[in-house]
Structures are given as structure tokens and as C-alpha cells.
Amino acid sequence: MSVHEELDQALRELESTMKAADMWRMERPEPEAFDSPQPFCIDTMALPQWLRFVFIARLEALVEARAPMPATCDVAPAVEAYLTQEGARASDRLLMCKVVEHIDRLVTEN
């Protein structure tokens, strides 16, 4: 299986995990929110919004184009910090972090 196929599968798993944790249904941010210079658009979006509308969308575009992967991807620590801060259930936090760590590895190691 190619890295693009593995990444596509991991992105579907992230979507499924977010849906199961009730973190998928949300409003699309206003267009200006995407222009944030801050990491993870932290000043204009909640992290689940960023995951859905920026992170997943950008990686899906790379998969579709079979484009080269970014040099680094280190999103899992931010996801863990956010979920801990929000008091997410331990099971949701563990599963989400595991899925995002896998995506980080797929992107960075290829």
C-alpha cells in the first residue's frame, strides 16, 4: 500500500473517530478564519474545526494529487493538549491521539 493510500485510510479513521466523539458536526469557519498566522488557527478556530476544515482537507488534497508529503507533521501534541483541557473522556482522548500520531508518522516518515 502506498503512503497516499495509507494516509487516506488514516484520514477516514480520524473522521470516524471525530464523529464518534461528537467532534465532527460544526459550522464551517468564516473565510477570514483561514487567514490566521497562528499555529492551528488557534486564534480563529477551535481545534476540531481546524482538524476538519484545514488539516484533513489539506492532507486529502495531497492524497488526491499524490503530492509529496510535508517535511514535518506534529499535530498529536496539540490534539492531546486540547482534549485534556476540554475534559474529553479518556477513551476519546486516547483514540484521537493514537490516530493523529499515526498520521504524523505517515507524513513525516515518507
Biopython code that builds the backbone (N, CA, C, O; Angstrom):
import numpy as np
from Bio.PDB.StructureBuilder import StructureBuilder

atoms = [
    (1, "MET", "N", (0.850, -1.174, 0.000)),
    (1, "MET", "CA", (0.000, 0.000, 0.000)),
    (1, "MET", "C", (0.897, 1.239, 0.000)),
    (1, "MET", "O", (1.871, 1.301, 0.750)),
    (2, "SER", "N", (0.578, 2.198, -0.818)),
    (2, "SER", "CA", (1.376, 3.419, -0.900)),
    (2, "SER", "C", (1.095, 4.317, 0.305)),
    (2, "SER", "O", (0.091, 4.157, 1.000)),
    (3, "VAL", "N", (1.998, 5.258, 0.534)),
    (3, "VAL", "CA", (1.805, 6.196, 1.644)),
    (3, "VAL", "C", (0.519, 6.997, 1.447)),
    (3, "VAL", "O", (-0.161, 7.326, 2.420)),
    (4, "HIS", "N", (0.185, 7.308, 0.215)),
    (4, "HIS", "CA", (-1.036, 8.068, -0.051)),
    (4, "HIS", "C", (-2.276, 7.241, 0.312)),
    (4, "HIS", "O", (-3.239, 7.771, 0.867)),
    (5, "GLU", "N", (-2.247, 5.959, 0.000)),
    (5, "GLU", "CA", (-3.374, 5.091, 0.351)),
    (5, "GLU", "C", (-3.478, 4.923, 1.866)),
    (5, "GLU", "O", (-4.575, 4.951, 2.422)),
    (6, "GLU", "N", (-2.333, 4.750, 2.532)),
    (6, "GLU", "CA", (-2.330, 4.631, 3.991)),
    (6, "GLU", "C", (-2.840, 5.912, 4.643)),
    (6, "GLU", "O", (-3.609, 5.870, 5.603)),
    (7, "LEU", "N", (-2.404, 7.045, 4.112)),
    (7, "LEU", "CA", (-2.834, 8.321, 4.664)),
    (7, "LEU", "C", (-4.329, 8.519, 4.453)),
    (7, "LEU", "O", (-5.020, 9.000, 5.351)),
    (8, "ASP", "N", (-4.830, 8.159, 3.292)),
    (8, "ASP", "CA", (-6.263, 8.276, 3.030)),
    (8, "ASP", "C", (-7.050, 7.441, 4.035)),
    (8, "ASP", "O", (-8.062, 7.895, 4.569)),
    (9, "GLN", "N", (-6.590, 6.241, 4.286)),
    (9, "GLN", "CA", (-7.244, 5.364, 5.254)),
    (9, "GLN", "C", (-7.182, 5.978, 6.667)),
    (9, "GLN", "O", (-8.170, 5.949, 7.401)),
    (10, "ALA", "N", (-6.037, 6.522, 7.034)),
    (10, "ALA", "CA", (-5.882, 7.142, 8.356)),
    (10, "ALA", "C", (-6.782, 8.378, 8.490)),
    (10, "ALA", "O", (-7.336, 8.622, 9.562)),
    (11, "LEU", "N", (-6.928, 9.145, 7.431)),
    (11, "LEU", "CA", (-7.812, 10.315, 7.471)),
    (11, "LEU", "C", (-9.266, 9.901, 7.649)),
    (11, "LEU", "O", (-10.017, 10.569, 8.359)),
    (12, "ARG", "N", (-9.673, 8.800, 7.009)),
    (12, "ARG", "CA", (-11.038, 8.286, 7.197)),
    (12, "ARG", "C", (-11.233, 7.830, 8.644)),
    (12, "ARG", "O", (-12.308, 8.003, 9.219)),
    (13, "GLU", "N", (-10.176, 7.243, 9.228)),
    (13, "GLU", "CA", (-10.239, 6.817, 10.619)),
    (13, "GLU", "C", (-10.362, 8.028, 11.548)),
    (13, "GLU", "O", (-11.110, 7.991, 12.525)),
    (14, "LEU", "N", (-9.631, 9.092, 11.245)),
    (14, "LEU", "CA", (-9.733, 10.312, 12.046)),
    (14, "LEU", "C", (-11.144, 10.888, 11.960)),
    (14, "LEU", "O", (-11.714, 11.285, 12.977)),
    (15, "GLU", "N", (-11.701, 10.935, 10.774)),
    (15, "GLU", "CA", (-13.069, 11.428, 10.603)),
    (15, "GLU", "C", (-14.044, 10.587, 11.435)),
    (15, "GLU", "O", (-14.890, 11.130, 12.146)),
    (16, "SER", "N", (-13.922, 9.285, 11.342)),
    (16, "SER", "CA", (-14.791, 8.385, 12.087)),
    (16, "SER", "C", (-14.639, 8.580, 13.594)),
    (16, "SER", "O", (-15.626, 8.575, 14.330)),
    (17, "THR", "N", (-13.409, 8.749, 14.045)),
    (17, "THR", "CA", (-13.128, 8.960, 15.460)),
    (17, "THR", "C", (-13.719, 10.279, 15.935)),
    (17, "THR", "O", (-14.297, 10.355, 17.019)),
    (18, "MET", "N", (-13.572, 11.310, 15.124)),
    (18, "MET", "CA", (-14.151, 12.603, 15.486)),
    (18, "MET", "C", (-15.678, 12.525, 15.547)),
    (18, "MET", "O", (-16.297, 13.120, 16.429)),
    (19, "LYS", "N", (-16.277, 11.799, 14.619)),
    (19, "LYS", "CA", (-17.738, 11.644, 14.644)),
    (19, "LYS", "C", (-18.176, 10.909, 15.905)),
    (19, "LYS", "O", (-19.145, 11.301, 16.555)),
    (20, "ALA", "N", (-17.457, 9.836, 16.249)),
    (20, "ALA", "CA", (-17.807, 9.049, 17.438)),
    (20, "ALA", "C", (-17.672, 9.878, 18.716)),
    (20, "ALA", "O", (-18.407, 9.660, 19.679)),
    (21, "ALA", "N", (-16.739, 10.822, 18.726)),
    (21, "ALA", "CA", (-16.527, 11.685, 19.897)),
    (21, "ALA", "C", (-17.378, 12.952, 19.829)),
    (21, "ALA", "O", (-17.213, 13.861, 20.642)),
    (22, "ASP", "N", (-18.283, 13.009, 18.861)),
    (22, "ASP", "CA", (-19.160, 14.170, 18.662)),
    (22, "ASP", "C", (-18.355, 15.451, 18.444)),
    (22, "ASP", "O", (-18.675, 16.506, 18.993)),
    (23, "MET", "N", (-17.304, 15.336, 17.631)),
    (23, "MET", "CA", (-16.451, 16.486, 17.324)),
    (23, "MET", "C", (-16.476, 16.823, 15.834)),
    (23, "MET", "O", (-15.636, 17.595, 15.373)),
    (24, "TRP", "N", (-17.400, 16.273, 15.083)),
    (24, "TRP", "CA", (-17.414, 16.468, 13.639)),
    (24, "TRP", "C", (-18.439, 17.500, 13.200)),
    (24, "TRP", "O", (-18.171, 18.299, 12.303)),
    (25, "ARG", "N", (-19.601, 17.489, 13.817)),
    (25, "ARG", "CA", (-20.678, 18.392, 13.405)),
    (25, "ARG", "C", (-20.404, 19.782, 13.944)),
    (25, "ARG", "O", (-20.451, 20.016, 15.152)),
    (26, "MET", "N", (-20.121, 20.690, 13.047)),
    (26, "MET", "CA", (-19.824, 22.067, 13.450)),
    (26, "MET", "C", (-19.978, 22.976, 12.252)),
    (26, "MET", "O", (-20.026, 22.526, 11.108)),
    (27, "GLU", "N", (-20.052, 24.244, 12.531)),
    (27, "GLU", "CA", (-20.138, 25.237, 11.470)),
    (27, "GLU", "C", (-18.784, 25.398, 10.793)),
    (27, "GLU", "O", (-17.739, 25.323, 11.439)),
    (28, "ARG", "N", (-18.816, 25.618, 9.496)),
    (28, "ARG", "CA", (-17.588, 25.943, 8.772)),
    (28, "ARG", "C", (-17.166, 27.351, 9.199)),
    (28, "ARG", "O", (-17.996, 28.259, 9.221)),
    (29, "PRO", "N", (-15.903, 27.542, 9.534)),
    (29, "PRO", "CA", (-15.445, 28.881, 9.934)),
    (29, "PRO", "C", (-15.611, 29.896, 8.803)),
    (29, "PRO", "O", (-15.643, 29.541, 7.624)),
    (30, "GLU", "N", (-15.714, 31.147, 9.188)),
    (30, "GLU", "CA", (-15.775, 32.222, 8.201)),
    (30, "GLU", "C", (-14.468, 32.216, 7.385)),
    (30, "GLU", "O", (-13.431, 31.802, 7.904)),
    (31, "PRO", "N", (-14.499, 32.662, 6.136)),
    (31, "PRO", "CA", (-13.294, 32.641, 5.302)),
    (31, "PRO", "C", (-12.078, 33.318, 5.934)),
    (31, "PRO", "O", (-10.947, 32.868, 5.750)),
    (32, "GLU", "N", (-12.313, 34.399, 6.676)),
    (32, "GLU", "CA", (-11.194, 35.122, 7.288)),
    (32, "GLU", "C", (-10.470, 34.257, 8.328)),
    (32, "GLU", "O", (-9.282, 34.460, 8.581)),
    (33, "ALA", "N", (-11.163, 33.317, 8.918)),
    (33, "ALA", "CA", (-10.565, 32.470, 9.959)),
    (33, "ALA", "C", (-9.403, 31.648, 9.413)),
    (33, "ALA", "O", (-8.485, 31.292, 10.152)),
    (34, "PHE", "N", (-9.448, 31.352, 8.123)),
    (34, "PHE", "CA", (-8.402, 30.542, 7.497)),
    (34, "PHE", "C", (-7.115, 31.334, 7.271)),
    (34, "PHE", "O", (-6.070, 30.749, 6.987)),
    (35, "ASP", "N", (-7.183, 32.647, 7.395)),
    (35, "ASP", "CA", (-6.022, 33.511, 7.166)),
    (35, "ASP", "C", (-5.169, 33.710, 8.414)),
    (35, "ASP", "O", (-4.197, 34.465, 8.382)),
    (36, "SER", "N", (-5.511, 33.061, 9.487)),
    (36, "SER", "CA", (-4.791, 33.238, 10.744)),
    (36, "SER", "C", (-3.314, 32.874, 10.594)),
    (36, "SER", "O", (-2.991, 31.851, 9.992)),
    (37, "PRO", "N", (-2.416, 33.699, 11.135)),
    (37, "PRO", "CA", (-0.993, 33.375, 11.105)),
    (37, "PRO", "C", (-0.586, 32.453, 12.261)),
    (37, "PRO", "O", (0.550, 31.983, 12.312)),
    (38, "GLN", "N", (-1.510, 32.198, 13.178)),
    (38, "GLN", "CA", (-1.209, 31.386, 14.358)),
    (38, "GLN", "C", (-1.218, 29.892, 14.019)),
    (38, "GLN", "O", (-1.972, 29.455, 13.150)),
    (39, "PRO", "N", (-0.384, 29.115, 14.703)),
    (39, "PRO", "CA", (-0.428, 27.657, 14.512)),
    (39, "PRO", "C", (-1.830, 27.127, 14.812)),
    (39, "PRO", "O", (-2.467, 27.543, 15.780)),
    (40, "PHE", "N", (-2.294, 26.222, 13.985)),
    (40, "PHE", "CA", (-3.607, 25.591, 14.137)),
    (40, "PHE", "C", (-4.757, 26.600, 14.105)),
    (40, "PHE", "O", (-5.863, 26.288, 14.547)),
    (41, "CYS", "N", (-4.509, 27.790, 13.594)),
    (41, "CYS", "CA", (-5.523, 28.861, 13.568)),
    (41, "CYS", "C", (-6.158, 29.007, 14.950)),
    (41, "CYS", "O", (-7.361, 29.236, 15.080)),
    (42, "ILE", "N", (-5.329, 28.871, 15.966)),
    (42, "ILE", "CA", (-5.801, 28.822, 17.352)),
    (42, "ILE", "C", (-6.568, 30.069, 17.770)),
    (42, "ILE", "O", (-7.392, 30.015, 18.683)),
    (43, "ASP", "N", (-6.305, 31.182, 17.114)),
    (43, "ASP", "CA", (-6.999, 32.423, 17.468)),
    (43, "ASP", "C", (-8.327, 32.601, 16.742)),
    (43, "ASP", "O", (-9.096, 33.504, 17.072)),
    (44, "THR", "N", (-8.604, 31.747, 15.755)),
    (44, "THR", "CA", (-9.831, 31.930, 14.976)),
    (44, "THR", "C", (-10.712, 30.681, 14.895)),
    (44, "THR", "O", (-11.850, 30.760, 14.431)),
    (45, "MET", "N", (-10.197, 29.526, 15.345)),
    (45, "MET", "CA", (-10.960, 28.275, 15.260)),
    (45, "MET", "C", (-10.715, 27.435, 16.511)),
    (45, "MET", "O", (-9.674, 27.537, 17.159)),
    (46, "ALA", "N", (-11.696, 26.612, 16.825)),
    (46, "ALA", "CA", (-11.471, 25.571, 17.819)),
    (46, "ALA", "C", (-10.659, 24.473, 17.131)),
    (46, "ALA", "O", (-10.737, 24.323, 15.911)),
    (47, "LEU", "N", (-9.897, 23.719, 17.882)),
    (47, "LEU", "CA", (-9.048, 22.700, 17.272)),
    (47, "LEU", "C", (-9.837, 21.699, 16.420)),
    (47, "LEU", "O", (-9.368, 21.346, 15.338)),
    (48, "PRO", "N", (-11.004, 21.228, 16.850)),
    (48, "PRO", "CA", (-11.747, 20.322, 15.964)),
    (48, "PRO", "C", (-12.110, 20.963, 14.617)),
    (48, "PRO", "O", (-12.120, 20.287, 13.589)),
    (49, "GLN", "N", (-12.408, 22.265, 14.630)),
    (49, "GLN", "CA", (-12.663, 22.950, 13.354)),
    (49, "GLN", "C", (-11.418, 22.918, 12.488)),
    (49, "GLN", "O", (-11.494, 22.628, 11.294)),
    (50, "TRP", "N", (-10.277, 23.213, 13.084)),
    (50, "TRP", "CA", (-9.029, 23.220, 12.325)),
    (50, "TRP", "C", (-8.737, 21.831, 11.775)),
    (50, "TRP", "O", (-8.344, 21.691, 10.617)),
    (51, "LEU", "N", (-8.928, 20.802, 12.602)),
    (51, "LEU", "CA", (-8.692, 19.431, 12.128)),
    (51, "LEU", "C", (-9.566, 19.118, 10.921)),
    (51, "LEU", "O", (-9.085, 18.590, 9.919)),
    (52, "ARG", "N", (-10.838, 19.444, 11.019)),
    (52, "ARG", "CA", (-11.768, 19.095, 9.942)),
    (52, "ARG", "C", (-11.571, 19.933, 8.681)),
    (52, "ARG", "O", (-11.483, 19.401, 7.575)),
    (53, "PHE", "N", (-11.504, 21.249, 8.864)),
    (53, "PHE", "CA", (-11.542, 22.124, 7.697)),
    (53, "PHE", "C", (-10.175, 22.529, 7.152)),
    (53, "PHE", "O", (-10.092, 23.053, 6.041)),
    (54, "VAL", "N", (-9.108, 22.300, 7.904)),
    (54, "VAL", "CA", (-7.772, 22.648, 7.432)),
    (54, "VAL", "C", (-6.904, 21.398, 7.312)),
    (54, "VAL", "O", (-6.472, 21.044, 6.214)),
    (55, "PHE", "N", (-6.649, 20.738, 8.426)),
    (55, "PHE", "CA", (-5.733, 19.603, 8.451)),
    (55, "PHE", "C", (-6.188, 18.473, 7.521)),
    (55, "PHE", "O", (-5.453, 18.075, 6.618)),
    (56, "ILE", "N", (-7.386, 17.968, 7.743)),
    (56, "ILE", "CA", (-7.888, 16.868, 6.913)),
    (56, "ILE", "C", (-8.015, 17.319, 5.462)),
    (56, "ILE", "O", (-7.629, 16.586, 4.552)),
    (57, "ALA", "N", (-8.545, 18.509, 5.238)),
    (57, "ALA", "CA", (-8.738, 18.996, 3.863)),
    (57, "ALA", "C", (-7.417, 19.106, 3.110)),
    (57, "ALA", "O", (-7.331, 18.713, 1.947)),
    (58, "ARG", "N", (-6.381, 19.642, 3.769)),
    (58, "ARG", "CA", (-5.083, 19.785, 3.097)),
    (58, "ARG", "C", (-4.446, 18.430, 2.810)),
    (58, "ARG", "O", (-3.882, 18.217, 1.737)),
    (59, "LEU", "N", (-4.538, 17.517, 3.774)),
    (59, "LEU", "CA", (-3.956, 16.199, 3.549)),
    (59, "LEU", "C", (-4.739, 15.412, 2.501)),
    (59, "LEU", "O", (-4.149, 14.649, 1.736)),
    (60, "GLU", "N", (-6.049, 15.586, 2.459)),
    (60, "GLU", "CA", (-6.843, 14.946, 1.403)),
    (60, "GLU", "C", (-6.411, 15.449, 0.026)),
    (60, "GLU", "O", (-6.346, 14.671, -0.926)),
    (61, "ALA", "N", (-6.119, 16.731, -0.082)),
    (61, "ALA", "CA", (-5.652, 17.289, -1.361)),
    (61, "ALA", "C", (-4.316, 16.681, -1.762)),
    (61, "ALA", "O", (-4.098, 16.390, -2.938)),
    (62, "LEU", "N", (-3.417, 16.484, -0.798)),
    (62, "LEU", "CA", (-2.132, 15.834, -1.093)),
    (62, "LEU", "C", (-2.342, 14.400, -1.554)),
    (62, "LEU", "O", (-1.692, 13.943, -2.495)),
    (63, "VAL", "N", (-3.240, 13.697, -0.899)),
    (63, "VAL", "CA", (-3.538, 12.313, -1.270)),
    (63, "VAL", "C", (-4.080, 12.263, -2.697)),
    (63, "VAL", "O", (-3.628, 11.470, -3.523)),
    (64, "GLU", "N", (-5.049, 13.119, -2.963)),
    (64, "GLU", "CA", (-5.682, 13.126, -4.289)),
    (64, "GLU", "C", (-4.681, 13.433, -5.393)),
    (64, "GLU", "O", (-4.730, 12.831, -6.466)),
    (65, "ALA", "N", (-3.773, 14.369, -5.132)),
    (65, "ALA", "CA", (-2.779, 14.768, -6.137)),
    (65, "ALA", "C", (-1.552, 13.850, -6.133)),
    (65, "ALA", "O", (-0.674, 13.973, -6.987)),
    (66, "ARG", "N", (-1.501, 12.931, -5.164)),
    (66, "ARG", "CA", (-0.301, 12.078, -4.998)),
    (66, "ARG", "C", (0.945, 12.955, -4.867)),
    (66, "ARG", "O", (2.017, 12.640, -5.384)),
    (67, "ALA", "N", (0.760, 14.060, -4.157)),
    (67, "ALA", "CA", (1.827, 15.051, -3.981)),
    (67, "ALA", "C", (2.795, 14.615, -2.882)),
    (67, "ALA", "O", (2.469, 13.759, -2.059)),
    (68, "PRO", "N", (3.988, 15.211, -2.877)),
    (68, "PRO", "CA", (4.945, 14.917, -1.806)),
    (68, "PRO", "C", (4.391, 15.365, -0.448)),
    (68, "PRO", "O", (3.622, 16.320, -0.348)),
    (69, "MET", "N", (4.802, 14.656, 0.561)),
    (69, "MET", "CA", (4.365, 14.967, 1.923)),
    (69, "MET", "C", (5.180, 16.131, 2.482)),
    (69, "MET", "O", (6.321, 16.343, 2.071)),
    (70, "PRO", "N", (4.600, 16.884, 3.416)),
    (70, "PRO", "CA", (5.361, 17.942, 4.091)),
    (70, "PRO", "C", (6.548, 17.327, 4.842)),
    (70, "PRO", "O", (6.544, 16.134, 5.148)),
    (71, "ALA", "N", (7.543, 18.133, 5.132)),
    (71, "ALA", "CA", (8.740, 17.644, 5.819)),
    (71, "ALA", "C", (8.432, 17.244, 7.259)),
    (71, "ALA", "O", (9.030, 16.305, 7.784)),
    (72, "THR", "N", (7.513, 17.945, 7.893)),
    (72, "THR", "CA", (7.180, 17.629, 9.276)),
    (72, "THR", "C", (5.673, 17.690, 9.493)),
    (72, "THR", "O", (4.939, 18.376, 8.782)),
    (73, "CYS", "N", (5.253, 16.951, 10.492)),
    (73, "CYS", "CA", (3.850, 16.962, 10.912)),
    (73, "CYS", "C", (3.863, 16.546, 12.374)),
    (73, "CYS", "O", (4.262, 15.430, 12.704)),
    (74, "ASP", "N", (3.429, 17.436, 13.241)),
    (74, "ASP", "CA", (3.477, 17.178, 14.679)),
    (74, "ASP", "C", (2.210, 17.745, 15.329)),
    (74, "ASP", "O", (2.265, 18.671, 16.138)),
    (75, "VAL", "N", (1.085, 17.166, 14.955)),
    (75, "VAL", "CA", (-0.216, 17.659, 15.399)),
    (75, "VAL", "C", (-0.686, 16.966, 16.676)),
    (75, "VAL", "O", (-1.443, 17.555, 17.449)),
    (76, "ALA", "N", (-0.257, 15.742, 16.908)),
    (76, "ALA", "CA", (-0.751, 14.965, 18.054)),
    (76, "ALA", "C", (-0.597, 15.678, 19.398)),
    (76, "ALA", "O", (-1.534, 15.638, 20.195)),
    (77, "PRO", "N", (0.537, 16.329, 19.695)),
    (77, "PRO", "CA", (0.632, 17.017, 20.987)),
    (77, "PRO", "C", (-0.438, 18.102, 21.172)),
    (77, "PRO", "O", (-0.954, 18.279, 22.276)),
    (78, "ALA", "N", (-0.768, 18.817, 20.111)),
    (78, "ALA", "CA", (-1.806, 19.851, 20.209)),
    (78, "ALA", "C", (-3.175, 19.218, 20.444)),
    (78, "ALA", "O", (-3.987, 19.745, 21.204)),
    (79, "VAL", "N", (-3.424, 18.091, 19.791)),
    (79, "VAL", "CA", (-4.697, 17.395, 19.981)),
    (79, "VAL", "C", (-4.814, 16.914, 21.426)),
    (79, "VAL", "O", (-5.855, 17.077, 22.063)),
    (80, "GLU", "N", (-3.744, 16.325, 21.931)),
    (80, "GLU", "CA", (-3.773, 15.841, 23.309)),
    (80, "GLU", "C", (-3.993, 16.982, 24.304)),
    (80, "GLU", "O", (-4.793, 16.856, 25.231)),
    (81, "ALA", "N", (-3.286, 18.088, 24.110)),
    (81, "ALA", "CA", (-3.441, 19.242, 24.999)),
    (81, "ALA", "C", (-4.866, 19.784, 24.950)),
    (81, "ALA", "O", (-5.447, 20.098, 25.989)),
    (82, "TYR", "N", (-5.426, 19.892, 23.764)),
    (82, "TYR", "CA", (-6.786, 20.408, 23.604)),
    (82, "TYR", "C", (-7.789, 19.493, 24.304)),
    (82, "TYR", "O", (-8.638, 19.957, 25.066)),
    (83, "LEU", "N", (-7.684, 18.195, 24.039)),
    (83, "LEU", "CA", (-8.641, 17.255, 24.614)),
    (83, "LEU", "C", (-8.535, 17.201, 26.138)),
    (83, "LEU", "O", (-9.543, 17.070, 26.833)),
    (84, "THR", "N", (-7.327, 17.302, 26.643)),
    (84, "THR", "CA", (-7.133, 17.330, 28.090)),
    (84, "THR", "C", (-7.768, 18.578, 28.673)),
    (84, "THR", "O", (-8.483, 18.510, 29.673)),
    (85, "GLN", "N", (-7.507, 19.719, 28.051)),
    (85, "GLN", "CA", (-8.071, 21.000, 28.501)),
    (85, "GLN", "C", (-9.597, 20.974, 28.482)),
    (85, "GLN", "O", (-10.245, 21.517, 29.377)),
    (86, "GLU", "N", (-10.161, 20.348, 27.470)),
    (86, "GLU", "CA", (-11.617, 20.308, 27.319)),
    (86, "GLU", "C", (-12.272, 19.229, 28.180)),
    (86, "GLU", "O", (-13.498, 19.130, 28.232)),
    (87, "GLY", "N", (-11.451, 18.422, 28.854)),
    (87, "GLY", "CA", (-12.001, 17.370, 29.710)),
    (87, "GLY", "C", (-12.626, 16.222, 28.945)),
    (87, "GLY", "O", (-13.585, 15.606, 29.411)),
    (88, "ALA", "N", (-12.089, 15.933, 27.778)),
    (88, "ALA", "CA", (-12.615, 14.837, 26.966)),
    (88, "ALA", "C", (-12.450, 13.511, 27.708)),
    (88, "ALA", "O", (-11.536, 13.345, 28.516)),
    (89, "ARG", "N", (-13.341, 12.581, 27.423)),
    (89, "ARG", "CA", (-13.236, 11.248, 28.024)),
    (89, "ARG", "C", (-11.881, 10.649, 27.681)),
    (89, "ARG", "O", (-11.354, 10.863, 26.590)),
    (90, "ALA", "N", (-11.329, 9.907, 28.612)),
    (90, "ALA", "CA", (-10.010, 9.294, 28.413)),
    (90, "ALA", "C", (-9.997, 8.402, 27.172)),
    (90, "ALA", "O", (-9.012, 8.386, 26.434)),
    (91, "SER", "N", (-11.068, 7.671, 26.939)),
    (91, "SER", "CA", (-11.112, 6.778, 25.773)),
    (91, "SER", "C", (-11.084, 7.570, 24.470)),
    (91, "SER", "O", (-10.405, 7.178, 23.521)),
    (92, "ASP", "N", (-11.826, 8.694, 24.419)),
    (92, "ASP", "CA", (-11.814, 9.545, 23.213)),
    (92, "ASP", "C", (-10.434, 10.160, 23.019)),
    (92, "ASP", "O", (-9.919, 10.209, 21.902)),
    (93, "ARG", "N", (-9.842, 10.625, 24.108)),
    (93, "ARG", "CA", (-8.526, 11.252, 24.036)),
    (93, "ARG", "C", (-7.481, 10.258, 23.543)),
    (93, "ARG", "O", (-6.666, 10.585, 22.681)),
    (94, "LEU", "N", (-7.505, 9.057, 24.085)),
    (94, "LEU", "CA", (-6.539, 8.033, 23.693)),
    (94, "LEU", "C", (-6.683, 7.668, 22.217)),
    (94, "LEU", "O", (-5.692, 7.594, 21.491)),
    (95, "LEU", "N", (-7.903, 7.443, 21.783)),
    (95, "LEU", "CA", (-8.136, 7.048, 20.398)),
    (95, "LEU", "C", (-7.778, 8.168, 19.424)),
    (95, "LEU", "O", (-7.112, 7.925, 18.418)),
    (96, "MET", "N", (-8.213, 9.385, 19.717)),
    (96, "MET", "CA", (-7.893, 10.514, 18.831)),
    (96, "MET", "C", (-6.390, 10.708, 18.724)),
    (96, "MET", "O", (-5.858, 10.888, 17.628)),
    (97, "CYS", "N", (-5.708, 10.672, 19.855)),
    (97, "CYS", "CA", (-4.258, 10.884, 19.842)),
    (97, "CYS", "C", (-3.555, 9.781, 19.070)),
    (97, "CYS", "O", (-2.603, 10.047, 18.336)),
    (98, "LYS", "N", (-4.006, 8.565, 19.227)),
    (98, "LYS", "CA", (-3.405, 7.434, 18.505)),
    (98, "LYS", "C", (-3.547, 7.621, 16.989)),
    (98, "LYS", "O", (-2.595, 7.416, 16.236)),
    (99, "VAL", "N", (-4.738, 8.008, 16.560)),
    (99, "VAL", "CA", (-4.986, 8.201, 15.122)),
    (99, "VAL", "C", (-4.136, 9.354, 14.590)),
    (99, "VAL", "O", (-3.533, 9.231, 13.523)),
    (100, "VAL", "N", (-4.080, 10.463, 15.312)),
    (100, "VAL", "CA", (-3.311, 11.623, 14.839)),
    (100, "VAL", "C", (-1.805, 11.334, 14.882)),
    (100, "VAL", "O", (-1.070, 11.780, 14.001)),
    (101, "GLU", "N", (-1.345, 10.607, 15.880)),
    (101, "GLU", "CA", (0.072, 10.209, 15.914)),
    (101, "GLU", "C", (0.424, 9.367, 14.693)),
    (101, "GLU", "O", (1.501, 9.517, 14.116)),
    (102, "HIS", "N", (-0.482, 8.487, 14.309)),
    (102, "HIS", "CA", (-0.260, 7.662, 13.112)),
    (102, "HIS", "C", (-0.165, 8.537, 11.865)),
    (102, "HIS", "O", (0.688, 8.306, 11.008)),
    (103, "ILE", "N", (-1.029, 9.529, 11.762)),
    (103, "ILE", "CA", (-0.979, 10.455, 10.618)),
    (103, "ILE", "C", (0.333, 11.231, 10.643)),
    (103, "ILE", "O", (0.986, 11.384, 9.611)),
    (104, "ASP", "N", (0.717, 11.717, 11.817)),
    (104, "ASP", "CA", (2.003, 12.433, 11.939)),
    (104, "ASP", "C", (3.146, 11.574, 11.413)),
    (104, "ASP", "O", (3.992, 12.056, 10.659)),
    (105, "ARG", "N", (3.173, 10.306, 11.809)),
    (105, "ARG", "CA", (4.248, 9.402, 11.361)),
    (105, "ARG", "C", (4.197, 9.168, 9.859)),
    (105, "ARG", "O", (5.228, 9.206, 9.188)),
    (106, "LEU", "N", (3.013, 8.929, 9.333)),
    (106, "LEU", "CA", (2.887, 8.687, 7.886)),
    (106, "LEU", "C", (3.427, 9.870, 7.079)),
    (106, "LEU", "O", (4.146, 9.689, 6.097)),
    (107, "VAL", "N", (3.076, 11.061, 7.502)),
    (107, "VAL", "CA", (3.509, 12.262, 6.781)),
    (107, "VAL", "C", (4.998, 12.476, 6.936)),
    (107, "VAL", "O", (5.703, 12.699, 5.952)),
    (108, "THR", "N", (5.481, 12.409, 8.159)),
    (108, "THR", "CA", (6.880, 12.760, 8.443)),
    (108, "THR", "C", (7.867, 11.717, 7.942)),
    (108, "THR", "O", (8.962, 12.073, 7.506)),
    (109, "GLU", "N", (7.516, 10.465, 7.990)),
    (109, "GLU", "CA", (8.460, 9.406, 7.642)),
    (109, "GLU", "C", (8.480, 9.072, 6.163)),
    (109, "GLU", "O", (9.180, 8.144, 5.757)),
    (110, "ASN", "N", (7.737, 9.798, 5.352)),
    (110, "ASN", "CA", (7.725, 9.499, 3.919)),
    (110, "ASN", "C", (8.090, 10.701, 3.085)),
    (110, "ASN", "O", (8.124, 10.614, 1.858)),
]
sb = StructureBuilder()
sb.init_structure("model")
sb.init_model(0)
sb.init_chain("A")
sb.init_seg("    ")
for serial, (resi, resn, name, xyz) in enumerate(atoms, 1):
    if name == "N":
        sb.init_residue(resn, " ", resi, " ")
    sb.init_atom(name, np.array(xyz, "f"), 0.0, 1.0, " ", f" {name:<3s}", serial, name[0])
structure = sb.get_structure()
